[in-house]
Amino acid sequence: MRGNPQLMAIAMLVRKFGTKIPGGGYEVTISHEEMANFSQWGMFQEVPDLDLKQVRWQYYPQNTIEGELVTPESITPESVTEALSEKTDD
């Protein structure tokens, strides 16, 4: 396990947030529904601090954000905007 930082991260989280079980271990229970709700495009990464004394583990679900559709037709070029402002200044 020492050679795999991701396993070390998981073990630490299980110990920190898990429930103590007989034999001195810890466990975390996750339902199939919870696992199915995780994004298939999620990203887990390890980020060492500059002083190498700590490591941060990060998870990004990569969920899609829905918003207004912007197309080239809905964007006014700066040259047109400048020409319009010059006409109003006259």
PEZIWO-V151130 format. One record per backbone hydrogen bond with DSSP energy under -1.0 kcal/mol. CO is the residue of the C=O (numbers start at 1). NH is the residue of the N-H. E is the energy in kcal/mol with one decimal. If there is no record, write none. Layout:
CO | NH | E
CO | NH | E
//
This chain:
1 | 4 | -1.7
4 | 8 | -1.8
5 | 9 | -2.1
6 | 10 | -2.3
7 | 11 | -2.7
8 | 12 | -2.3
9 | 13 | -2.2
10 | 14 | -2.4
11 | 15 | -2.4
12 | 16 | -2.6
13 | 17 | -2.9
14 | 18 | -1.7
19 | 27 | -1.9
21 | 24 | -1.2
25 | 21 | -2.7
27 | 19 | -2.9
31 | 35 | -2.0
32 | 36 | -2.3
33 | 37 | -1.3
35 | 38 | -1.1
39 | 42 | -1.3
43 | 60 | -2.8
45 | 58 | -2.7
47 | 56 | -2.6
49 | 52 | -1.6
54 | 49 | -2.5
56 | 47 | -3.3
58 | 45 | -2.6
60 | 43 | -2.7
71 | 74 | -1.5
72 | 75 | -1.1
77 | 81 | -2.0
78 | 82 | -2.9
79 | 83 | -2.1
80 | 84 | -2.3
81 | 85 | -2.0
82 | 86 | -2.0
83 | 87 | -1.7
84 | 88 | -1.5
85 | 89 | -1.2
//
